[in-house]
Amino acid sequence: MVKICCIGAGYVGGPTMAVIALKCPDVQVVVVDISVPRITAWNSDQLPIYEPGLDDVVKQCRGKNLFFSTDVEKHVSEADIVFVSVNTPTKTRGLGAGKAADLTYWESAARMIADVSKSDKIVVEKSTVPVKTAEAIEKILTHNSKGINFQILSNPEFLAEGTAIEDLFKPDRVLIGGRETAGGQKAIQALKAVYAHWVPEENIITTNLWSAELSKLAANAFLAQRISSVNAMSALCEATGANVSEVAYAVGKDTRIGPKFLNASVGFGGSCFQKDILNLVYICECNGLPEVAEYWKQVIKINDYQKSRFVNRVVASMFNTVSSKKIAILGFAFKKDTGDTRETPAIDVCKGLLGDKACVSIYDPQVTEDQIQRDLTLNKFDWDHPLHLQPMSPTTVKQVAVVWDAYAATKDAHAVCILTEWDEFKSLDYQRIYDNMQKPAFIFDGRNVVDIEKLREIGFIVYSIGKPLDAWLKDMPAIA
């Protein structure tokens, strides 16, 4: 029986290993993590992450060929294939601060693998890592190998949160990069054999190590670039009276471009896009390519601009002040169908409103009050470090209330900001919401989910990203 061990029980490690266990009943899969609460949660009825379909997969396999454990060293030493899915946060200090990936957790994982291994191993990079990380990992393993043979593979993860299980069941592609040596090619085949249980052979791509590492950063950079492109257009649409949805639809009909990732919004979020682009920028700078670095920096700049543009629009529309006004925030997660708040645009929007002394009332169906308070008080990039390295009890923000439904959030509010595209926000009783709000009642739709005309008929003043502005908003222009 092939034994797989995955170090790291987060958003990538947990779901990926659960699906491998389900699709490969003849493989034993153990997910290990030093966090006792996290492993306890994986072994309970309340999993530590929310992802549609994940519960079913875990419950079918747990205790049969899928196990979650804190005994890291034991399971690593017994494994044939070790996936490493630990954090690669952005460095907050030192060389490359604010851009470079911090490989502290990767390095300690590699040293531990070398320490406890008594047999040959295939070590698989599953986290997103900078190009040439494999080389550093190889050096650590070979210099500490005690005669054991290690092969390093890069197998980047392309799943999207909210559709992770579906993406794992039917991936566009599985990418495996390895050394162009006999041992490297043999290792590639061993990992390929695992995925071949359910992924068609033509969808399993094999490359050299550096191509695989760079492909992950490139894919995320291209996706983020598409969002920044349509968001840049949304600002121009508002200025000219064009409708960004119509523009995006027309553009997406071109088969060379395609329709995906062309929804204008308040900005992109999630754990990967910003981090991976900053990483790409740093690698370009280190390799003497400042023009290329500058090009990718612009994607982040437009994303930041879109968030501040949204806040400016809210404040400008409401007589240039939101001081002591109640603003309802519908949605805090960075996208629907996930409880993940990492780099969510809602953080910057809320901080912007709080900076103008607004009172913020937040409702999200999947995000806890504790998480929201933590996100609003932590410094940038702190979220990506393990909990024990984060401030123990961040101060709570007094002007923030986290409530149990959209109607509680919007009661007596001066304005509503929709920041996550949860389906339930499309079918709310907006007449009821309007009746219980202060007048004039504003809706700022950062996700283009509401029917603007219907809301205007009710009496709302509506701002929707990239849509023609109504007279009120034209009279009170936002300074971007």
Salt bridges, closest charged atoms under 4 A:
ASP26 OD1 - HIS197 NE2 3.19
ASP33 OD2 - ARG38 NH1 3.65
ASP55 OD2 - LYS59 NZ 3.41
GLU78 OE2 - LYS74 NZ 3.29
GLU107 OE2 - ARG111 NH2 3.01
GLU138 OE1 - ARG179 NH2 2.72
GLU157 OE1 - LYS126 NZ 2.94
GLU161 OE2 - ARG342 NH2 3.45
GLU201 OE2 - LYS192 NZ 3.20
GLU238 OE1 - ARG309 NH1 2.85
GLU238 OE1 - ARG313 NH2 3.30
ASP254 OD2 - ARG256 NH2 2.63
GLU285 OE1 - LYS99 NZ 2.91
GLU285 OE2 - LYS297 NZ 3.50
GLU294 OE1 - LYS297 NZ 3.58
GLU294 OE2 - LYS301 NZ 4.00
ASP304 OD1 - LYS307 NZ 3.65
ASP340 OD2 - ARG342 NH2 2.93
GLU343 OE1 - LYS380 NZ 3.36
ASP348 OD2 - LYS307 NZ 2.71
ASP384 OD2 - LYS275 NZ 3.12
ASP412 OD2 - LYS411 NZ 3.69
GLU421 OE1 - ARG447 NH1 3.72
ASP423 OD1 - LYS336 NZ 2.98
ASP423 OD1 - LYS426 NZ 3.89
GLU453 OE2 - ARG456 NH1 3.81
ASP470 OD2 - ARG456 NE 3.54
